[in-house]
Amino acid sequence: MRLINKTKNSILAEDVFIANTLFSRIKGLLGKSSLLPKQGIILEPCNSIHTFFMRFSIDVIFVDRSNKIIKTLPRFIPNRISPIYWHSQKVVELPAGTLDASNTQILDQLELSD
Protein backbone atom coordinates (compact mmCIF):
# COMPACT_ATOMS: atom_id res chain seq x y z
CA MET A 1 0.00 0.00 0.00
CA ARG A 2 1.12 3.55 -0.71
CA LEU A 3 0.61 6.54 1.64
CA ILE A 4 0.19 9.88 -0.12
CA ASN A 5 0.08 13.39 1.27
CA LYS A 6 -2.65 14.77 -1.01
CA THR A 7 -2.15 18.34 0.20
CA LYS A 8 1.52 18.38 -0.75
CA ASN A 9 1.16 15.90 -3.63
CA SER A 10 3.97 13.73 -2.25
CA ILE A 11 4.44 10.06 -1.48
CA LEU A 12 5.26 9.47 2.19
CA ALA A 13 5.62 5.69 1.92
CA GLU A 14 5.52 3.07 -0.83
CA ASP A 15 5.42 0.03 1.46
CA VAL A 16 2.84 0.48 4.22
CA PHE A 17 1.76 -2.25 6.64
CA ILE A 18 -1.62 -1.82 8.31
CA ALA A 19 -1.74 -3.07 11.90
CA ASN A 20 -5.44 -3.38 12.67
CA THR A 21 -5.58 -6.38 14.97
CA LEU A 22 -4.79 -6.37 18.67
CA PHE A 23 -1.62 -8.44 18.20
CA SER A 24 -0.32 -6.49 15.21
CA ARG A 25 -0.90 -3.16 17.00
CA ILE A 26 0.85 -4.37 20.16
CA LYS A 27 3.81 -5.66 18.15
CA GLY A 28 4.05 -2.59 15.91
CA LEU A 29 7.73 -1.95 15.19
CA LEU A 30 9.04 -3.87 18.20
CA GLY A 31 11.95 -6.10 17.27
CA LYS A 32 12.79 -4.17 14.11
CA SER A 33 16.23 -2.61 13.81
CA SER A 34 15.01 0.18 11.50
CA LEU A 35 12.42 1.34 9.01
CA LEU A 36 13.73 1.55 5.46
CA PRO A 37 13.11 4.72 3.45
CA LYS A 38 9.55 4.78 2.09
CA GLN A 39 8.38 2.13 4.60
CA GLY A 40 5.69 2.77 7.18
CA ILE A 41 3.11 1.26 9.48
CA ILE A 42 -0.42 2.41 10.24
CA LEU A 43 -1.88 1.51 13.64
CA GLU A 44 -5.67 1.49 13.54
CA PRO A 45 -7.51 2.28 15.76
CA CYS A 46 -4.93 4.23 17.75
CA ASN A 47 -4.67 7.53 19.63
CA SER A 48 -1.39 7.11 21.55
CA ILE A 49 1.87 5.22 21.10
CA HIS A 50 4.99 4.23 22.98
CA THR A 51 8.51 3.54 21.80
CA PHE A 52 9.68 1.33 24.66
CA PHE A 53 12.14 -1.35 23.53
CA MET A 54 12.60 0.31 20.14
CA ARG A 55 16.09 0.95 18.79
CA PHE A 56 15.49 3.97 16.55
CA SER A 57 13.58 7.25 16.27
CA ILE A 58 10.48 7.56 14.08
CA ASP A 59 8.24 10.27 12.67
CA VAL A 60 4.69 9.93 14.01
CA ILE A 61 1.46 11.25 12.48
CA PHE A 62 -1.90 11.23 14.29
CA VAL A 63 -4.82 11.16 11.85
CA ASP A 64 -8.56 11.78 12.34
CA ARG A 65 -11.54 9.94 10.79
CA SER A 66 -11.30 11.92 7.56
CA ASN A 67 -7.55 11.16 7.19
CA LYS A 68 -6.56 14.70 8.11
CA ILE A 69 -3.42 15.15 10.20
CA ILE A 70 -4.17 16.41 13.71
CA LYS A 71 -0.67 16.12 15.21
CA THR A 72 2.88 15.26 14.17
CA LEU A 73 5.77 14.13 16.36
CA PRO A 74 8.94 14.37 14.28
CA ARG A 75 11.92 12.26 15.34
CA PHE A 76 10.10 10.67 18.29
CA ILE A 77 12.86 8.92 20.23
CA PRO A 78 12.89 5.46 21.86
CA ASN A 79 11.57 4.85 25.37
CA ARG A 80 8.87 7.52 25.32
CA ILE A 81 5.07 7.64 25.55
CA SER A 82 3.12 10.05 23.38
CA PRO A 83 0.22 12.09 24.70
CA ILE A 84 -3.26 10.78 23.97
CA TYR A 85 -4.92 12.56 21.05
CA TRP A 86 -8.60 11.81 21.59
CA HIS A 87 -9.67 12.64 18.01
CA SER A 88 -7.05 10.38 16.46
CA GLN A 89 -8.31 7.28 14.64
CA LYS A 90 -4.97 6.17 13.21
CA VAL A 91 -1.28 6.61 13.83
CA VAL A 92 1.25 6.53 11.02
CA GLU A 93 4.85 5.66 11.88
CA LEU A 94 7.51 6.55 9.30
CA PRO A 95 11.32 6.73 9.17
CA ALA A 96 12.69 9.74 11.06
CA GLY A 97 13.13 12.69 8.72
CA THR A 98 10.18 11.86 6.45
CA LEU A 99 8.04 14.72 7.80
CA ASP A 100 10.74 17.32 7.23
CA ALA A 101 11.69 15.99 3.80
CA SER A 102 8.06 16.07 2.59
CA ASN A 103 7.05 19.24 4.48
CA THR A 104 4.12 17.28 5.96
CA GLN A 105 2.15 19.34 8.50
CA ILE A 106 -0.97 19.45 10.65
CA LEU A 107 -4.18 19.70 8.55
CA ASP A 108 -2.62 17.99 5.52
CA GLN A 109 -4.88 15.38 3.94
CA LEU A 110 -3.57 11.81 3.62
CA GLU A 111 -4.68 9.03 1.28
CA LEU A 112 -3.91 5.33 1.19
CA SER A 113 -3.91 3.61 -2.19
CA ASP A 114 -3.08 0.17 -3.60
C-alpha angles and dihedrals in degrees: 000000000000125000115211131189098219093188093057095029092232136130112240096182137004097191111047125171117202114216104196103146126080093249096045092048092049092048095044108144096338111135094021119120093208147336114251119229111281092018123119147159130221118207111204127214096018139136102168137028142192131208099204113147092012120130101207144040121257139192111243128202124190112206132193129220093279092051093253117143113248099173140005128201108193118202094001104191130223122275097032137117120219123223117261113260103200096198093052117112097173140022122211118203117197137168112287110267096033094107093052094043092052096036088233112176145172112293094027113136118237130202132192118210138175 
